[in-house]
Amino acid sequence: MRIAIPNETGRIESYQLVANPLPSGDYSRSFNRRVFSAAHVVADPFASTNPGSAAAVDWEATLAFRHHLHGLGLGIAEAMDTAQRGMGLDWAGALELVRRTKSELPDALVYSGAGTDHLDPKETRSLGDVDRAYASQIEAVQNAGSDIILMASRALAATAASPRDYVTAYRKALALCDRPVILHWLGEMFDPALAGYWGGKDFEQAMETCLQIISENASKVDGIKISLLDKEKEIRMRRLLPPSVKMYTGDDFNYPELIAGDDVGYSHALLGIFDPLASAAAFAMSQLAGGDKEGFHRTLDPTVPLARTIFRSPTQYYKTGVVFLAWLNGFQNHFVMLNGHQAMRPLPYFAEVFKLADQCGVLRDPELAVHRFKQLLALHGADGNA
């Protein structure tokens, strides 16, 4: 199959598909790492909404995708930034998502985001406001029956005057958690409002504060996910964690190396890229659990160029590439996103994502993918015929 698509300069070029999807047959769902996919939501394309209004979610398609993830043996990281949390999905929508997922999939491994995003940082007057906001969301998520990912707080970042404020705020929040949680260190490339998180001027200072929080509350912490897109920082911190605390990689640039690990240790996974790569990730994890480390790398390493393209700067718009692939792969019938975020990347970006997805075997049905990409091309005045 051939298709005519634009390159990075906007020039139309003919592309010959590899059209060799990765295996989708039976394999073990028993992994030797804890693996979560941070899942996207499917917008309702027929809802009468405007940017900034409450999210209109296609619940049937959204929950069907979660069944897909659970069927692959993956855990679900619910209501996180991949679900456009804070970028189209407000707290009310996030809580509804958590409740529906737990009700629909009571036996699935589900951890859900609890944060302070219903609190406007510009209207936050004190750290007490942050404490109360965390408490409200922690209670709601726990009442829904979900374990917790304690999300970084824009309001805390805007209000805290020192590292000590972070230590105090997290101590109070963790004291309210019934079961150990996953902390989340989200870098400013994902959310510019989180610059300087933990109150440190640089990584070493920030890590020291974060490790202090973990050490003082170790019984309340299952692990920490760090999304800094810097493998050396993750490895350094991983080696300093208490033995009972897991490192979850959130590094969508270097995940195969970090999950495979080294002679000292390894990272578990909680990744937005494991939404579009769910089938490849599950297959690779089964290979790793079976002792086939070379097979694990053979499956997952070729997906890295795709991941780096999807998450390229400005990184916070990676969700557009994630949902684009969900559409190409038949998990939803349209390419519409909350708040109109399907418009946040240019056409050559989609062309590159399409090519790289084909080359690493993650287009499940190449003919369907070509048909749908031609629809997108037609909207831009091209027919895609080579």
N, C-alpha and C positions, 0 to 999 in steps of 0.2 A: 504493500500500500504506500502511496505517495500523497503528500499534502503540501500545498504552498502556504508558507507561513512567514511572518516578518522576523528578521534578525534584530540585533540590538540597535542597528542603525536605521531600522524601519524599512530596509530593502526586503522585498519578497523573494524568498528562496524556496526551492523544492527540497522536501525532506522525505527520505525513505525510512519507513518505520522498521524497527527491529521486530516488533510484534511477537515477543516471547515472554508471556507472563510467568511470574514465579509460581512454583507448585502451590496448589490449593487443596491438596488431599489431606488424608488423616495423618496426624502426628501427635506426639505427646503434648498435653497441656500442663504437664508438671515441670515447672521451671526451677532453676537453682538461683534465680534472682527474683525479687519482687518487681513486677513490671506494671506500670500504669500508663494508659493513654489518656491524656487530657483531651476530652472530647468536645467537638464543636456542636453548635445548635443549628437546626434548619429553620430558616425564616418562613413565615406564611406569606407567599408572594401576592395573595389576593386581599390581604388586610389593608384597610384604609389608615395608613400610618405615615408620619413624617419623621425626618431625622430629629432625634431628641425625644420622641414620644415613647411610651411604654412599648416594650418588645412584643411583637406578634410572632409567636413560635408555632411551627407546624409540629405539634406534639407527636403525632403518629410517626412521622419520618425521623424525628429526633430520637425517640425511644427505640425505633427499629435499629438505628445505628448502634445504640448501646447494647442491644441484643447481639449484634454482630461482634462487638468488642468482647463481650462476656463469652460468647461462643468460641472465640479464639483463645480463651484462657487469660486474657488481659484484665487487669484491674481498671476501674474507671475513676479518673480524677475529675470530679464533677464541679460544674459552675466555676471554672477557673478562667484565666485570661483567654484560653483557646475558645471558650464559649462566649467570647466578646464581653466578659464581665467588665463593667466599667466603660465599655465601648459599644453600647447598644443594649446590653442586658443589665438592668438595674437590680437592686437587692430583692425586690418583690418577685421579679422574674426568676432570679437565681434560686430563691427559696422554693418557688413552685417547681423548678427543674429538679432540685434535690428531692423533694417529696415524691414527685412522679417517678423518678428513677428508682428510689428505694421501694416504692410500692410495686413497680413493674418488675423489678429484679431483686427480690428480697435476699437471694442467695449470692448475689454478685459481690465482689470486693469493691466497695465504693468508699472513697474518701472525698469529702466535699469542702469547698472553700468557705471559711468563715472569716470575715474581715470587718471593715468599718465603712464600706463604700456607700452606705446610706447617709453618711455624715459628710457634709460639704466641708472640705479643708478650709475654705475661705470663711466659713461660719463657725469653725472650731475655736472655742474660747479658752479651753484648758485641757490638760491631760485627763481630767475627770470625764470630759466629754468622750475622749477616745476610749477610756476604760468602759464606760457605759455602752458605747457602740459595740465594742468587742463582746461584752457580756450578752447583749441582746442577740447577736448573730450566733454565738456559741450555743446559747440555749435553744435557739430555733433549729439549728442543724442537728443538735443532739436529739431533740424531740422528734425530728424526722427519722431518727434511727441510723443516721450516718456517722461514720468516723469523720475526723476533722483534719483539713489542711488549714493551718492558721496563716492566713494571707498577710502579706506586708500591707501596711496601712499608709495611704497618702496623708491622712489626717495626722497620724503620728509623726510622719516625716516633716510635716509643716509646723508642728507644735513643739516637738522635743527640742530642748536646749542643750542636751548633753547625752553622752552614752548612758549615764545613770538613768535618764528618763526612759530609755528603751528597756533597761534591765527591770525597772519597776513596773512598766506597763505589761511586759511579757510575763512577769511573775504573777501579776494579778489575773491576766487572761488564762494562763495555764492552770492556775488553781481552780478554775471553773470547769475544766475539762474532765469528763468522766473516764476517758481512756486516752492512752498516749496519742499524740498528734504528730503530724508532719509539719515542720516549720517551712516557710518559703522565703528564700532570699531572691527577689526578682531584681535583676539589674536595670539600670536606667535606660539601656538600649531597648528594653521591653516597655518601660514606663518611665518617661523622663521625670515625672513627679516624685520618683523614689530615689533620686540622686542623693548621695550622702547617707543612705540608710544605715542604721545602727549608730549613727552619730560620729562616724570616723571620717577623717580627711582622706584616708587612703585604705586600700584593701586590708593591710595588716592591722590597722586600728579597728576597722569594722569587724574583721574576723575575731579579734580578741574579745570584743563585746559580745558577739554572737556565741562564741564558745563559752563565755562566762554564763550566759543565759542558759545554755544547754546543760552545762555542768551543774548549775544550781537547781535545775529542774529536770534532771535526767529521767526520773521515773515518769514524767509526763510527756516525754519526747520519744516517739518512735524513730524519727529520723529528720533530716533536713534536705530539702531540694534547693540546690543553688542553680540559678539561671544567669550565669555571667559570661557564657560563651568563651571561657578561658580554662582549658583543661588543667594547666599547671596550678591555678588557684584552687580548683576543685580537688585535685590530688593532694595538695598541701593540707587543705582543711580536713579531707577525709582521714588522713593519717593522725590528726589531732583529736578526732572525736572519741568520746568514751566508748568502750567496747560494745555497749548495749544500744548505741545510736547508729542508725543506718545513714549512709550518704545516698541520696537519690539524685542522679544526674538530671539536670535540666538543660544540659549543653547540647543544643540541637546541631552543633557543628562537629562534635568529637565523640558522639555517643558510642560507637562500636568499641573504640579503645578503652573508654572509661568503664563500660559494662564488662568487657572481658577482664579488665584489671591487670594487676602486676603481681610481683612476688610478695608485696606487702598487703594488698587488699583490692577491692573492687567497689564499683558503684552499682546500686540498684537503679531503677529507671522510672522517671515520671516526666514524660515528654509530650509536648505538643506535636512533634513530628511523628509520633507513634499513632496519630489519628490517620493521616493519609498512608502511613507505612504499616498499618496494623497487621495485615496479613504477613508481610515480610518480616516484621518484628517478631511475631509469634513463631513463625517457622525458624528464624534464626535462634530464638531463645530455646526452642526444642533441640536444635543442634548443639547449642552450648551445654544444655543440661545433659545431653547424651554423650558428652565428652568430645564432640567434634568441633573443636575450637576453630580449625581451619574452615570448616563448613560455615560456621557462624560468621566469620569474616567474609567468606566468599558471598554470602547472601547479603550482609548488611553494609559492608564497605562500599559497594557500588552505589548505594543510596545517598551517600554523603554529599556529592555534588548537587543532587536534587534538594536536600535539606538546606544546604548553604544558600541556594538560590531562593527558596521559599522564605527563608529567614534573613535575607539580605536587608541592609539598611534602606529605608527606615523600618527597623525590625518589628515595631508594634503592629505593622500591617501584614504580618505573616498569615493571619487568619484568612486573608483573601486567597492565598495560594492553597491553603488547606481545604477551603470550601470548593474552590475550583476543581480540585482533584476528586472531591466527594461527588461532584456533579458528573465529571467525566466517567467515574467508575460506577455510576448508576445508583448511588445511595440517596439521591434526591433528584427530582425531576426538573429542576430549574437552577439557575445561578443567580440567586438573589440573596442578599445578606441583611442582617439587622443594620439599621442606620445607613443603608446604601453602600456598605463597605466593599461590595464587588467592584466599585469604581476606584478603589484606592491603589491599584497597580496598573501600569500601562500595558498595552497589547503585547509588545515584545517580551515582557516578563512572562505572560501566560504562554507564549510560544516556547520560551526556554524551559519553563516548568513542564510543558507537554513533552518536549523532546527528551528531557532527562528522565521523566517518569517512564517513558517508553524504553529508554536505554537500560534502566535498572529493573525492568520487569514488573512495575507496579500498576500498569494499566491492565485491569482485569480482563476487559473486553476491548481490544484495540479498535475493532470496527465501530463499536458504540462511541468510544472516545473520539475517533476521527469525525464521526457524524456530529457529535455535540460541539466539538471545537469549530467545525465549519459553521455552525449556527452562530457562534460568537464572532467568527471572522466576518460573517455576513452583516452583522450589526455595525461593523467597522468599514463596510464597503468592499470587502474582498470575498471571493467565493471559495478559496482554499483549493481549487483544482490545479494540480501540478501540470 
